[in-house]
Amino acid sequence: MINLIENLLPLVNKLEIMFVKVTH
């Protein structure tokens, strides 16, 4: 379970950065 979260964190981070770049 922790491994899954660790794998998802970088992906979410990238999506968040892209979202911020698009909205701003």
mmCIF file of the N, C-alpha and C atoms, coordinates in Angstrom:
data_MODEL
# 
_entry.id   MODEL 
# 
loop_
_atom_site.group_PDB 
_atom_site.id 
_atom_site.type_symbol 
_atom_site.label_atom_id 
_atom_site.label_alt_id 
_atom_site.label_comp_id 
_atom_site.label_asym_id 
_atom_site.label_entity_id 
_atom_site.label_seq_id 
_atom_site.pdbx_PDB_ins_code 
_atom_site.Cartn_x 
_atom_site.Cartn_y 
_atom_site.Cartn_z 
_atom_site.occupancy 
_atom_site.B_iso_or_equiv 
_atom_site.pdbx_formal_charge 
_atom_site.auth_seq_id 
_atom_site.auth_comp_id 
_atom_site.auth_asym_id 
_atom_site.auth_atom_id 
_atom_site.pdbx_PDB_model_num 
ATOM 1  N N  . MET A 1 1  ? 0.842  -1.208 0.000   1.00 0.00 ? 1  MET A N  1 
ATOM 2  C CA . MET A 1 1  ? 0.000  0.000  0.000   1.00 0.00 ? 1  MET A CA 1 
ATOM 3  C C  . MET A 1 1  ? 0.875  1.256  0.000   1.00 0.00 ? 1  MET A C  1 
ATOM 4  N N  . ILE A 1 2  ? 1.876  1.257  0.870   1.00 0.00 ? 2  ILE A N  1 
ATOM 5  C CA . ILE A 1 2  ? 2.789  2.413  0.925   1.00 0.00 ? 2  ILE A CA 1 
ATOM 6  C C  . ILE A 1 2  ? 3.526  2.548  -0.403  1.00 0.00 ? 2  ILE A C  1 
ATOM 7  N N  . ASN A 1 3  ? 3.901  1.420  -0.990  1.00 0.00 ? 3  ASN A N  1 
ATOM 8  C CA . ASN A 1 3  ? 4.606  1.443  -2.272  1.00 0.00 ? 3  ASN A CA 1 
ATOM 9  C C  . ASN A 1 3  ? 3.750  2.095  -3.347  1.00 0.00 ? 3  ASN A C  1 
ATOM 10 N N  . LEU A 1 4  ? 2.476  1.799  -3.351  1.00 0.00 ? 4  LEU A N  1 
ATOM 11 C CA . LEU A 1 4  ? 1.546  2.370  -4.332  1.00 0.00 ? 4  LEU A CA 1 
ATOM 12 C C  . LEU A 1 4  ? 1.478  3.889  -4.167  1.00 0.00 ? 4  LEU A C  1 
ATOM 13 N N  . ILE A 1 5  ? 1.392  4.322  -2.920  1.00 0.00 ? 5  ILE A N  1 
ATOM 14 C CA . ILE A 1 5  ? 1.332  5.765  -2.641  1.00 0.00 ? 5  ILE A CA 1 
ATOM 15 C C  . ILE A 1 5  ? 2.618  6.439  -3.096  1.00 0.00 ? 5  ILE A C  1 
ATOM 16 N N  . GLU A 1 6  ? 3.753  5.816  -2.839  1.00 0.00 ? 6  GLU A N  1 
ATOM 17 C CA . GLU A 1 6  ? 5.043  6.386  -3.248  1.00 0.00 ? 6  GLU A CA 1 
ATOM 18 C C  . GLU A 1 6  ? 5.125  6.499  -4.765  1.00 0.00 ? 6  GLU A C  1 
ATOM 19 N N  . ASN A 1 7  ? 4.515  5.563  -5.468  1.00 0.00 ? 7  ASN A N  1 
ATOM 20 C CA . ASN A 1 7  ? 4.518  5.609  -6.936  1.00 0.00 ? 7  ASN A CA 1 
ATOM 21 C C  . ASN A 1 7  ? 3.573  6.681  -7.460  1.00 0.00 ? 7  ASN A C  1 
ATOM 22 N N  . LEU A 1 8  ? 2.498  6.924  -6.752  1.00 0.00 ? 8  LEU A N  1 
ATOM 23 C CA . LEU A 1 8  ? 1.504  7.899  -7.191  1.00 0.00 ? 8  LEU A CA 1 
ATOM 24 C C  . LEU A 1 8  ? 1.916  9.339  -6.893  1.00 0.00 ? 8  LEU A C  1 
ATOM 25 N N  . LEU A 1 9  ? 2.685  9.534  -5.836  1.00 0.00 ? 9  LEU A N  1 
ATOM 26 C CA . LEU A 1 9  ? 3.069  10.899 -5.452  1.00 0.00 ? 9  LEU A CA 1 
ATOM 27 C C  . LEU A 1 9  ? 3.756  11.691 -6.560  1.00 0.00 ? 9  LEU A C  1 
ATOM 28 N N  . PRO A 1 10 ? 4.779  11.159 -7.226  1.00 0.00 ? 10 PRO A N  1 
ATOM 29 C CA . PRO A 1 10 ? 5.424  11.920 -8.303  1.00 0.00 ? 10 PRO A CA 1 
ATOM 30 C C  . PRO A 1 10 ? 4.463  12.217 -9.450  1.00 0.00 ? 10 PRO A C  1 
ATOM 31 N N  . LEU A 1 11 ? 3.573  11.297 -9.732  1.00 0.00 ? 11 LEU A N  1 
ATOM 32 C CA . LEU A 1 11 ? 2.605  11.494 -10.816 1.00 0.00 ? 11 LEU A CA 1 
ATOM 33 C C  . LEU A 1 11 ? 1.652  12.640 -10.470 1.00 0.00 ? 11 LEU A C  1 
ATOM 34 N N  . VAL A 1 12 ? 1.145  12.624 -9.256  1.00 0.00 ? 12 VAL A N  1 
ATOM 35 C CA . VAL A 1 12 ? 0.249  13.692 -8.796  1.00 0.00 ? 12 VAL A CA 1 
ATOM 36 C C  . VAL A 1 12 ? 0.991  15.023 -8.806  1.00 0.00 ? 12 VAL A C  1 
ATOM 37 N N  . ASN A 1 13 ? 2.249  14.986 -8.401  1.00 0.00 ? 13 ASN A N  1 
ATOM 38 C CA . ASN A 1 13 ? 3.060  16.195 -8.383  1.00 0.00 ? 13 ASN A CA 1 
ATOM 39 C C  . ASN A 1 13 ? 3.192  16.789 -9.779  1.00 0.00 ? 13 ASN A C  1 
ATOM 40 N N  . LYS A 1 14 ? 3.450  15.950 -10.756 1.00 0.00 ? 14 LYS A N  1 
ATOM 41 C CA . LYS A 1 14 ? 3.574  16.418 -12.152 1.00 0.00 ? 14 LYS A CA 1 
ATOM 42 C C  . LYS A 1 14 ? 2.251  16.995 -12.648 1.00 0.00 ? 14 LYS A C  1 
ATOM 43 N N  . LEU A 1 15 ? 1.161  16.313 -12.333 1.00 0.00 ? 15 LEU A N  1 
ATOM 44 C CA . LEU A 1 15 ? -0.163 16.796 -12.760 1.00 0.00 ? 15 LEU A CA 1 
ATOM 45 C C  . LEU A 1 15 ? -0.481 18.136 -12.125 1.00 0.00 ? 15 LEU A C  1 
ATOM 46 N N  . GLU A 1 16 ? -0.123 18.280 -10.866 1.00 0.00 ? 16 GLU A N  1 
ATOM 47 C CA . GLU A 1 16 ? -0.390 19.527 -10.151 1.00 0.00 ? 16 GLU A CA 1 
ATOM 48 C C  . GLU A 1 16 ? 0.398  20.671 -10.773 1.00 0.00 ? 16 GLU A C  1 
ATOM 49 N N  . ILE A 1 17 ? 1.644  20.427 -11.108 1.00 0.00 ? 17 ILE A N  1 
ATOM 50 C CA . ILE A 1 17 ? 2.486  21.451 -11.744 1.00 0.00 ? 17 ILE A CA 1 
ATOM 51 C C  . ILE A 1 17 ? 1.919  21.832 -13.111 1.00 0.00 ? 17 ILE A C  1 
ATOM 52 N N  . MET A 1 18 ? 1.513  20.857 -13.881 1.00 0.00 ? 18 MET A N  1 
ATOM 53 C CA . MET A 1 18 ? 0.936  21.136 -15.199 1.00 0.00 ? 18 MET A CA 1 
ATOM 54 C C  . MET A 1 18 ? -0.364 21.919 -15.061 1.00 0.00 ? 18 MET A C  1 
ATOM 55 N N  . PHE A 1 19 ? -1.163 21.545 -14.084 1.00 0.00 ? 19 PHE A N  1 
ATOM 56 C CA . PHE A 1 19 ? -2.436 22.222 -13.862 1.00 0.00 ? 19 PHE A CA 1 
ATOM 57 C C  . PHE A 1 19 ? -2.201 23.689 -13.502 1.00 0.00 ? 19 PHE A C  1 
ATOM 58 N N  . VAL A 1 20 ? -1.231 23.931 -12.640 1.00 0.00 ? 20 VAL A N  1 
ATOM 59 C CA . VAL A 1 20 ? -0.905 25.310 -12.234 1.00 0.00 ? 20 VAL A CA 1 
ATOM 60 C C  . VAL A 1 20 ? -0.403 26.103 -13.439 1.00 0.00 ? 20 VAL A C  1 
ATOM 61 N N  . LYS A 1 21 ? 0.418  25.492 -14.271 1.00 0.00 ? 21 LYS A N  1 
ATOM 62 C CA . LYS A 1 21 ? 0.939  26.189 -15.457 1.00 0.00 ? 21 LYS A CA 1 
ATOM 63 C C  . LYS A 1 21 ? -0.194 26.541 -16.424 1.00 0.00 ? 21 LYS A C  1 
ATOM 64 N N  . VAL A 1 22 ? -1.158 25.656 -16.564 1.00 0.00 ? 22 VAL A N  1 
ATOM 65 C CA . VAL A 1 22 ? -2.270 25.888 -17.494 1.00 0.00 ? 22 VAL A CA 1 
ATOM 66 C C  . VAL A 1 22 ? -3.215 26.967 -16.954 1.00 0.00 ? 22 VAL A C  1 
ATOM 67 N N  . THR A 1 23 ? -3.517 26.898 -15.671 1.00 0.00 ? 23 THR A N  1 
ATOM 68 C CA . THR A 1 23 ? -4.479 27.840 -15.094 1.00 0.00 ? 23 THR A CA 1 
ATOM 69 C C  . THR A 1 23 ? -3.880 29.225 -14.897 1.00 0.00 ? 23 THR A C  1 
ATOM 70 N N  . HIS A 1 24 ? -2.578 29.276 -14.725 1.00 0.00 ? 24 HIS A N  1 
ATOM 71 C CA . HIS A 1 24 ? -1.918 30.579 -14.547 1.00 0.00 ? 24 HIS A CA 1 
ATOM 72 C C  . HIS A 1 24 ? -1.127 30.906 -15.801 1.00 0.00 ? 24 HIS A C  1 
# 
